[in-house]
Amino acid sequence: MASVAVLAAKGILFAAAILAGSSRAATTDAQPEIITLGTMAGPMPNPSRGQPATLLRWEGGMILVDAGDGAVEQMARAGIDPLPLKSVVISHIHADHVGGLFALLSRRYQLMDPPITVYGPPGTKALIAGLVAAMEPLKLTSPALPGVPVRIPADGVKVVEFGDGAELTVEGVTVRAVANTHYLSGDQAPDPALAQSLSLRFELPGRSIVLTGDTGPSGLVSELARGADVLVSSILDLDGAVATIRASRPNAPPAFFETARAHFAQHHLSPEAAGRLAQSAGVKKVVFTHIGITPNRMKAAKAELQKTWKGPVVFAHDLGRY
């Protein structure tokens, strides 16, 4: 005969399943929704913007794209129950895009949530293995209820690695990926078999959405975004970024700042380059996130964008829905 504790645990899981079902049933939007949970560029803490994380949600499913620090809390602030979340897709392995994964996985373990799958570029398996190893002490310190069998942290997460040119299906949604230009180039480029930064296209029910992730100008990304309903693009004010570095290193030689600007221009999209990407791809709308523009530079950045893109555009804010 099952113990009271085990029966109670089963009751909690059954109630959780009911809540998950009600959360899905409540998502009856006419078209898939883009929720920008975090819109900050880079790993620096910011009081008004969270780390990069974007939720794609449609009737019957949702996918979290990138999981910057605080992604779980941002879902709560957006009024979204994280329990039904089954899939996380990582664009590339930089701290600001993966910093919230440990909180996501460890909380799901402690709350006895269903397993989740993390999709990502080469290196994702090693990343998740490290996080799972860090969760091992939870087996002893976080039993949900007395009498519940010890659970293995690794059982709560599956990892699927994919890379340049891949096409896969996530929760019935076709996802296509191309490697972009975000990582170092030339002799300093990482081995693409070990490290890739990906741009992603999601063919959601009735709406095609492309997320550039972090990238510089790229013909492959332009082709990936061809005719998309929405381009969710990163953006960086090159002059503002250099000014920030100059303020922290006032005695550096001029060549240093010239090199820094050239680096940013290759690895990120300036407003003009982002507009050129949208124009060349023929997208219907642009939503900017991963915004590396200070408020005092926003007017200048928008003027630069206007040189190459005059279509519908939104500069997203945290918890925005588009």
KESEMAR-369324 format. One record per residue: x, y, z of N, C-alpha, C in turn. Coordinates in steps of 0.001 Angstrom, whole numbers, plus 524288, in hexadecimal, padded with zeros to 5 digits. Layout:
% residues N
XYZXYZXYZ/...
***
This chain:
% residues 322
803527FB578000080000800008000080377804DC80000/80234808817FC808057080D377FC078051681078800F7/80977812D6802668097F8162D806FF8066C81B23805EE/804DB81DBB80A1B80201822AE8099B8055E826B6806C9/80A77826A4807FE80DF882A7E8059680E2F829C47FFB0/80EA0824CD7FDFA80EF4823CF7F860809D7825477F5BC/80574823EB7F83280067825707F5FD7FFED82B557F598/801E682E0D7F9A5801B5833C77F988804F6835E27F50D/80989833767F44C80CE1835317F00580A388346F7EACC/807A482FF97EA21804D782EFC7E5458006C832EC7E489/7FDFC8345E7E8EE7F9D7838427E8997FBDC83D807E6BE/8008383EF17E8AD802EE843E17E70280404843C27E130/8062183F4E7DF538075983EE87D9C38026A83F0A7D677/7FE2D83C887D8557F93E83C977D5727F70D842147D52D/7F75D844F87D99C7F57884A637D99A7F8BA84DBC7D5EF/7FDE484CAF7D5EF8014984FA87D26B7FFD884EAF7CCBE/7FE7C849BB7CB877FCFB8487C7C6287F80484B577C4A1/7F45684BD07C8507EF8384EAD7C73D7F0AA854627C63A/7F428856B07C9877F59F85C297C8BF7F83A85CF37C37B/7FB8A8592C7C1FE7FE24859A67BCEF7FA37859987B889/7F655856227B8F77F255855E07B4F47EF3785ADE7B49A/7EDF385D327B9227EAEA862077B9127EE12866777B6CB/7F35C8666E7B7CA7F6AF86A7F7B5967F6BC86A307AFAE/7F704865677AD917F706864C67A7F67F1C58664D7A5A7/7ED99864D07A8547E870866077A6457E78186BDE7A608/7EA1F86EC07A9A57E949874657A9CD7EC0E877347A562/7EFD3874817A2D37F2BB876F479E9E7EFC88764179983/7EC4A879C4798517E8EC8793E793BB7E99C87DDF7901C/7EE5487FF978FD47EF418846978C717EE77882E3786CC/7EC928868C7839C7EBA18858477E1E7F0B68844E77B47/7F502886B277CEE7F9FF8859577A887FE16884E477EC7/802578822677D82806768815F7816A808778869178382/80A328865C7885780BC488B0A78B348119988AEE78C46/8141A88F6B78B9E819988901A78D03819C68932D7921B/81BFB890F47962781C5C8939679B36822258946E79C61/823C88995579C688294789A9579D6182A2389AE27A349/82BC9896937A58C82C77896477AB348310C899A27AD01/835518998A7A9FE839E789CB27AB4283C1B89F087A64F/83D648A41A7A66A83EE38A6DE7A1A0844268A9A17A1FE/847558A83C7A5E184C678AABA7A6998506B8A86E7A2D2/854248AB9B7A125858828A9BC79DFB85D3A8A8EA7A17A/85F678A4347A14A864198A31E7A447863098A1967A9E7/8671289FB97AC9B8666889D9C7B1E4866658A1A57B647/866DC8A6B27B4E4866F78AAA17B90D8619A8AB117BB9F/861678AB717C0D785C5B8AC317C37385A1E8B1847C228/854F78B1AF7C1AF852538B6817C02C84D438B6E37C349/84C278BB5A7C5BB8477F8BBC07C9008425C8BBBC7C5FD/842878BCC57C0EA83DA68BD2B7BDF383CF28B8F37B9D5/840FB8B5DE7B8D8840948B1AE7B4F6842E08ACA17B71A/840208A84D7B63A8420A8A3357B7D18457A8A0CE7B3AA/8481989C8C7B50284B88899D07B16784856897257AD18/84ABB896177A899847D9894387A40B844AB88F3D7A4F6/83FBB88F8E7A3BC83C3088B0F7A3E68373688CA17A103/835838894C79D77830D188A5F79A6882D628858B79A6A/8286A8863F79B99824BC881E579BB28213988227796E7/8210487DE57940081D5A87D5978FA4818DB879F679193/8141787BFF7912980F9D8792A7935B80B2B8791278F75/808CF874A778EEE804568740178B7B800898704278E1B/7FBE986FD378BF07F7FE86C6978E4D7F9FC866CB78E2A/7FAFE864AB792BC7FCD085F50793148029385EA97941E/80599862F17946980B1F862307956480E108673B79637/812EB866BF798018165C86B3D7989181C028696779891/81F7186CC9796A18250886BB579661827E98706C79898/82B7186F7179C2C82EC98739479E43833CC873BC79B18/834F187840798C4839B3878E7795B183D9187C1F798E3/841C6879AC79A74845BE87BD479DE88439487C817A36E/8470C87C197A7298456F87C437ACA58497687F4C7AFC0/8496C884747AEF484CE3887C87B1F384B6E887CC7B7B2/84EE1889F37BAD984DFE88A377C078848A788CA47C1A2/8458E88A087C4E18407988C117C66683C0088A867C2D6/83CE3887007BF21838C98858B7BB6D834028833F7BE28/834DE880197C23A8307787DBA7C50882D28881EF7C7A6/82FBD885B17CA3282CD7889EA7CCC2829E288D3D7C8CA/82C3F88E0F7C436829AC891297C032824CA88E677BE26/824E5889497BDD0820318866A7BC5481BE6887447C058/81D56887337C54F8197D8881C7C96F8174388DA37C912/81AA7891797C820818CE896DF7C79F81533897887C2EC/816048944D7BEFA812AA894837BA5980D9B891787BB1A/80D0488F097BFB58083D88C1F7C0D380810886D77BE2D/80CA2884967BD0D80CE987FA37BA3E80EB387B4E7BDE8/80B9D8773B7BE4480CF3872B37C1738115586FB57BEB0/815ED86F0C7C12681A3486C4D7BE8E8199B866627BE6F/815D1864467C14B8154185E997C19B8148085C037BC4B/8113785E207B8CF8107185B7C7B3C68150285BFE7AFFE/818F385F307B15781D5E85FE97ADD48202F85AB87ACF2/820B48593C7A7FE8234C854577A69F828748551D7A3CC/8291E859C77A15D82D7F85A6579DC88303B85F9F79E7C/8356F85F6C79EB3838B38641379EC983C81863A079A3C/83D03867CE7972C840A6867E2792CE844BA86C20793D2/849A286AB3793B384DE986E50794BB8506D86FE578F92/851058750678EB385358876E4789D68594B87660789E6/85BBB8778978E5386162876F678EC5862EB8771F79484/8678D87532795968692B8749179B0A86C778793079CB7/869D987D5679E2186C1E881D87A0C0869298829D7A5D6/86BC4884D97A9AC86998885217AEF68642F8879D7AF20/8636A88BC97AC1085E6288E7C7AC65859F088B617AA06/85B188874B7A70585702884337A487855F187F077A755/8595087D827AAEF858A2878757AD9A858C6878F07B38D/8598787DAB7B59285A4187E597BB31855A587CA37BE87/850F087C617BC4584C5387AE27BF4D84B058751C7BF14/84E3A872027BC5E84CF586C767BBC184D3B869757C0DF/8510A86AB97C42C85172867C77C91584C98868A07CC75/84AD186D847CCC48461386E967CFCE8416C86BAE7CD82/8410886B9F7C86583CA9868EF7C5D983CBB8631F7C710/8413F8609A7C65E8418D85AF77C71F8411F859637CCDB/843D185C337D04D843C885AA57D5D583E7385B807D855/83BC085FA87D6C38367E860827D8E0832BE85C4E7D6FB/8333F85ADF7D20A82FD1856BE7D007830DB8519C7D2EC/835B5850997D42B836FE84BDE7D71C8348084C0A7DC7F/83530850557DF3183338850BC7E48682D3F850997E4BB/82ABC852C27E0B282503852E47E08D822A784E107DDF2/825F784A4E7DC6F82431845787D9E8821448468E7D4D5/8230684A7C7D1EA820A784BAD7CCE0822198477A7C8E4/81F1C847097C4AB8205F8432E7C09C825998445A7BE07/827E18407E7BB6E82CE38414B7B8B982C77845807B47D/830E7847CB7B3358313284BF07AF4D835A284AA87AB8B/8352D84C907A6B68394384BB07A2D083BE5850DD7A184/8410E850DE7A1988441E8557A7A025846BE8546779AE6/845888579F79711847E68574A791E384BFD85BA179180/8507185A7478F2B8546685E7F78EBB858DD85CE778B3F/85C6D8608878A25860D885F86786B8864D985C0078953/868E485A677867086D0F85744788D086F01859BF78DDE/86FAB85677791C18713C85857796EA86CD38584879AD8/867FA857D8798F28637E857F279C7F86365853267A00A/864E884E9979DFD864F6849E57A140868CB84A867A5C9/86D5C84CAB7A4A58713D84D747A8C986F41851717ACC0/86CB58558C7AAD886A918598B7AE5486689857347B203/862D7854547AFE685EAD852127B324860DE84DE57B6C7/864AD84AEF7B4F18670E846F87B85D86966849877BD30/86BDE84E0B7BC7486E12850D77C0E8869E9852BF7C4A3/86596854B37C28086156856917C5D585EC98520C7C8C4/85E1D84DAD7C62185BDB8490E7C8AD85F72847247CD0B/8648E847497CC1C8683D845AF7D031867CA8493B7D4F0/866E984E487D3FA86654851F87D84F861458510D7DB4E/85D8C84E467D8EE8589484D247DB82858C3848417DEE8/85CF38453D7DE9A85D348404E7E17685C18840E37E752/85E1F844EA7EA0485CE4845657EF978570E845E97F0BB/853F78479D7ECDB84E5A8481F7EDB684BBF842DD7EEC7/84E3E83E9A7ED1284BF3839747EE2284B67838847F402/84F0E83AAD7F6FF84F0B839D97FCA184C3A83E2B7FF91/84C6B842F37FD7984A68847678006D844E78490A7FEF5/842E98470F7FA8C83DD9849057F8B8839F6844C27F759/8392D840DF7FAC7834DD83D3D7F9AF82FB9840377FA20/82C4483F717F65C8276B8427C7F642824098414E7FB07/8237783C497FC508205D83AA7800D5822D1835C08032B/8222A834E98084F8242E8301480AA2821C782B57807E9/824FD82793806A78230D822D08043382352822D97FE51/8246E827517FC01824E38278B7F65382A3F825767F4C0/82A74822007F0F482F8C81FCC7EF6383355824157ED94/8386B823267EE7183C6F826C87ECA083C43827157E6AA/83C6082BD27E4A583C2B82CA47DEF98418F82E2C7DCF7/842B782CA57D833847B982DB57D5C784741832BD7D293/84A6B836C27D3B6849EE83BB57D0DA84A4083B1D7CAEE/84D998379D7C91684E40836F17C37684948835047C0CD/845D48327F7C3D3840FB830827C18783D32834E37C00B/83E35839997C21083A9583DE57C12D83BC48412F7BC6A/83FFF83FEC7B9928416B843297B516843D683FD07B0CE/84225840D47AC0C8445C83E5D7A768846FE8429D7A42F/84B37841607A18D84E148453379E6884E5984361798C1/84D1E846E67953084D9A845DC78F978510F84A2178D45/855968489F78B478590184C62788BB857D684C9B782E3/858238514C780AC8576B851FC77B1285ABF856977795A/85B74857347744585EF785B487727985D7F85D7976D3A/8615085FC076AA48608D8627F765B885DCD85F13761B4/8598F8612F75F79856A985E6875B6A852BA85A7B75D6C/85247859F07628E84EBC85603764B98490B857A07640F/845BC853C2763808401185480763AF83DE3850547674D/83B28851EE76B528390284E4276F128337C84FD777090/830D584C597732782B8384D54774DD82B5B84D9277AC5/82966851DE77CCD828E7852A37826F8232E853AF7839D/820BB8500B7866481B2C85085787B1817CE85176782D7/8190984EBE77EB38160F84F37779E781778853E377698/81B2E8570D7785C81CD285BCF775A2821F485AC2772C1/8222585C2376DCB8270285B9C76AD782ABE85FFB76C4D/82F8485E8D76DAA833908624B76F258382E8618676B81/839E1865CC7690C83E78865AF765A5842B486922767FE/847948679B7673284BF086A70769988504386B5D765AB/852CB86FE17662A857A0870E77634B85B948733876714/8608F872047661D864AD874657693386580879FC76748/865E787D9C76AEA8667A8831D7697F86C0F884FF76A7C/86CCD88A1F76AB58721288C5C76AEA8738488E9477046/8711488C9E7745D871E988EFB779808772D88DA077BF2/87918888F577AEE87DEF8876177D75882AC8898577A92/8873B8893477D1C88C0888B3A77AD488D15888C677583/88F9B88BC2772208909E889E376CDB896768894976BF3/897CF887367675689D4488698765F98A00C882A47696A/8A4F1883B876AB38A8138801776DC08A60487F5D77349/8A2D588322775198A0D0882D277A7089B748803C77AB8/8997387E7E7764E8944B87C10776478946F876D67791F/89079875B877C4F8903D8709277ECC88EF486C6677AC3/8905C8679C77BEC88F1B8633B7788488922862D37781B/886ED8634B773578813586319772DB87ED685DF177496/8820C859DF774E08800A854F1776E587F238553D77CC6/881A58590B77F4B8813B85992784F287E1285E4C786A7/87D9C862457834187AFE86720784D487881869BE7801A/8737486AA67806A870A186D7477C5B86CB98712977EEB/86C15875B577C86867F18795277E0C863C8878F5779DA/85EE9877EB77B7185AC8876AA777BD8569587AE077776/8549987BB7772BD84FC587E9A771EA84B9287A90770AF/846C487BA27724C842B78779A7725B83DA68797976FD6/83B358760E76CD38361C8773676A7F832238734576C82/82DCA8753976E75829998720177099824BF872A376D33/822DF86E4C76B0A81E1486E64767EC8198D86CF876B88/817B5870E376E6C81367870137720D80E3E86FEC76F12/80A2486E05771718051886DC776EBD803578733076CE8/8039D8741D767DA801BC87905765A88057187D9A76629/80A4387CC07680580DD688124768CB8137D87F3E768B3/816958815F7652F81C1E87FFF764F181F4488429767D3/822A48826376B60825A0885EB76EB782B628847076E72/82EAA8885176D6B834518877776D3C836D588A7B771B2/83A1B887D4774B383D2888A58778CD842D988A4C77724/8451688EE57769E84A8288F27774E184E4B88D26778F9/84CBF88D4A77E068509E88C8678211854A0890DD78187/8595988FE97835D85D92893B1782A48602E8928A77D66/8606389668779FF862F0895AF774F5864B789AE6772D7/8687489AB576F54869C289F2E76C228672089E7F766E4/868568A1D97631B8661E8A13E75DE08673489BC475BC5/863428995875957863D9893F87578486000892DD75327/862008913A74EB085E9188FA974A6F85B6488AE174BC5/85D968874F74ED385AB8882A0750658560388400753C8/856B2887C97574A852578896A75A9F84E2E88C2775756/84FD388F50753A084C1F891EA75027848D188DF074D33/84B56889D974B4784879885D174870844D5882CF74C13/8469C881BF750D08435A87F0B754A283E6188222755C5/83EDA88757755E383A7D88ABA75754836F888C17752B5/8381E88A1374E158354888B957496082F6088B2374A0D/82CA688FA174997826F988FB9749BF8248488E9D74EFD/8278688EAC753378256088D7275865821678918475A1C/81DA088FD975D24819C18937F75F4081C418974376320/81FBE8953A7666E8224D8988476A5E828118971876AAC/82B5989B1076A94830E989A6D76B9D831FD89C937710F/8337E8992A774A5834FB89AC6779E783AE189B47779E5/83CBD8A014779D48423F8A115778CD844FD8A3A377D6A/849F08A23977E0284D488A512781A184EF18AA2B77F0D/850D18ADDF782298527D8B2EC7800F8566B8B55F783D5/85A678B7E8781AA85E7B8BA46784E5860238BF8378299/860508C36E785D1862478C894784588683D8C8607849B/86AC48C8237801D870758C77977FFC8734D8CBFE78298/871A18D0C47815A874428D551783A28737F8D58078988/86ED28D41278B4B86DCC8D3FC790E6871168CFE3793AC/871A88CB4F79123874CD8C7257937C87A838C8D079401/87C888CB5E78FF0881F58CD3279020882998D17F79438/87EAF8D4E3794A687EEF8D9107988D87F2F8D6D279E0E/87C528D29579EFE87C6E8D0147A424881DA8CDF27A553/884468CB867A176889908C97D7A23088D6D8CDF47A2F9/88CBC8D22179FED8904B8D6947A0598901B8D8F67A5DB/88B668D9147A81F88ACF8DB477AD6088D9E8D7FA7B172/88DDB8D2D47B0858905E8CF5F7B44D8963F8CEE77B35A/898028D0527AE9789D928CFF27AD4B89F458D4EF7AA76/89F208D94E7AD1D8A0398DE507AA7C8A5BE8DEC17A857/8A96B8DBCA7AA578AED98DC467A8A78B0648D8647A466/8ACA58D54F7A2808ADDE8D19179E5B8AF008D47679943/8B2468D25B795F78B38F8D4EF791058AEE08D4DB78D4C/8AE998D897789AE8AA318D8DE785FD8A95C8D3CC782FE/8AD8F8D11A781A88AD0E8CC3977EB38A9DD8C82B781AF/8AA2E8C85B786D88A72C8C4A778A068A1588C56278925/89F998CA3C7891589A028CB4E7886A8983E8CA30782D4/89BB28CB0A77F0D89A6B8C9BB779A6899B18C3D87790C/89D1B8C0E877B9B89CA28BB3777B6F8979F8B96877E1B/896568BBE078282891998BA777855488CBE8BB6D78203/88CA48BFE077F53888188C11677C09887968BD2E7778D/88BF88BBDA7751688BDF8B807770D088A038B2B5772C5/88B9E8B15477782889E38AC69779E1883F98AC7577AA3/881F18B09277CF587C508B0F377DE38794D8B0C7778C4/87B4B8B367774C2878928B3A176FBC878418AE4D76D20/87C0C8AAF676E3187C108A5BD76BDE878B18A1F476EF6/878718A2AC77408875E989ED977771870628A05E7791C/86ECF8A52B777EF8699B8A7027797D867378AA237750D/862378AB487758385F6B8AE4E7719385EBC8B3EB77373/861188B789770AC860088BD0A771A685A778BE3176FCD/858298C2997714E852F68C3DD76F4E852B18C3B976958/856A68C5E7766C9856A48C5EA7610D857068C06075EDF/85A658BD277613285B008B7C575F608561C8B4887607F/853A78B572764EE84ED88B29D7663084A848B40176254/84A238B90176104846458BAA875D2E8475E8B855757D9/84C518B8027567184DC98B5B87516884C588AFF175144/84D198AD377559984B9A8A7B9755F2845B88A71375529/842A48AA3A757DF83CF58A9E17576D83B2E8AB0B751E1/83D8F8AEFD74F8183C168B08B74A3B83D728AC4774643/842268AA2C746B0843D98A633742EE840AD8A13074373/83EEF89FF67484183BE789B30749298362489BE0747D6/834578A0BE7475982EDA8A1AC7461982B2D8A00274A71/82CC68A0E274F538295D89F73753B4824EE8A3667543E/820D78A1D9756FF81C4A8A5407578581CB58A8FC75C2B/81FA88A7717602481FFB8AA98764E38250D8A950767B3/827298AD3176A7582BE58AC5C76D8C82ABD8AD8E77347/82C5D8AA0B776AB82C278AAE477C54831C68AAA177E48/833B08AEEA7806E839068AEFA7826B839218AD6878821/83CA08A9D07895583DC88A86478EB7843B58A81978F28/845C18A64C793B884B6C8A65F7947484D688ABCF792DD/84B1C8AFC07954484BCE8B52D793A1850938B7A37964A/854918B8947932E8594A8BB0F7952D859668C0D4793C2/855728C39F7957D854F68C93879462853508CBF17996B/856498CFC379B18854CF8D2B479FBD850728D68779E61/84D348D7FA7A237848D08DB7B7A11A84A6A8E08B79E69/84EDE8E2C279FE9850798E7B279D90852558E718797EC/8533C8E2427963C854F98E147790E6850A08DF0E78D73/84C018DE5078FA6847CC8DBBF78CC3846158DEE878800/845AC8E40678877843FD8E74678411847C88E6C077F87/84CD78E6E9780A9850C58E66A77C92850968E10277A17/84FBA8DD0077D4584F818D7AA77B4284AD58D6F27779F/846678D92C77911841C18D8B8775C5842888DB8E77094/8454B8DFF2770B98466A8E2CA76BE3849F78DF887685E/84DAF8DCC876AB48511C8D960767AD84E0A8D4DE7654B/84A7B8D2AC76855847318CE657666A843F28D018761BC/841FD8D4DB761E083EA58D6D675DB7841688D7007586B/8467E8D6F075866849688D7067537E8487B8D2147504D/847668CDC0752FC846FD8C8BA7503E841D08C5ED75118/83EAC8C79A754ED839AF8C4E075607835878C8D175788/8315C8C8E17548D82D058CC72755A5827F98C97D756B3/828628C4677576B823CD8C137758898225E8C15075E48/81E5F8BE3F75FCC81CA88BE0776544821098BC2B768DF/821C08BEDA76D32825F38BD7E770CA824538BEA877661/826148BB53779F08251D8BBFB77F8382A388BB2C78268/82B7B8BEA7785F582FC58BDCF7899882D5A8BB7078E82/82E428B67B78F5282B848B3957937082D348B54E798D6/829D68B45879C8882B078B5087A20D82A1A8AFE07A4CF/82C2E8AF547A97182B638AA877AC678259D8A9897AD45/824078A49E7AC7981EAD8A2C37AD2181B0B8A4BB7A8DC/81D468A6DD7A4A981A0A8A8967A045817C98A3EC79D56/813448A4BD79AF8810A08A09A797E680FAE8A2AF79270/8117989FB278E868114D8A19D7893980F5089D6A7857F/
***
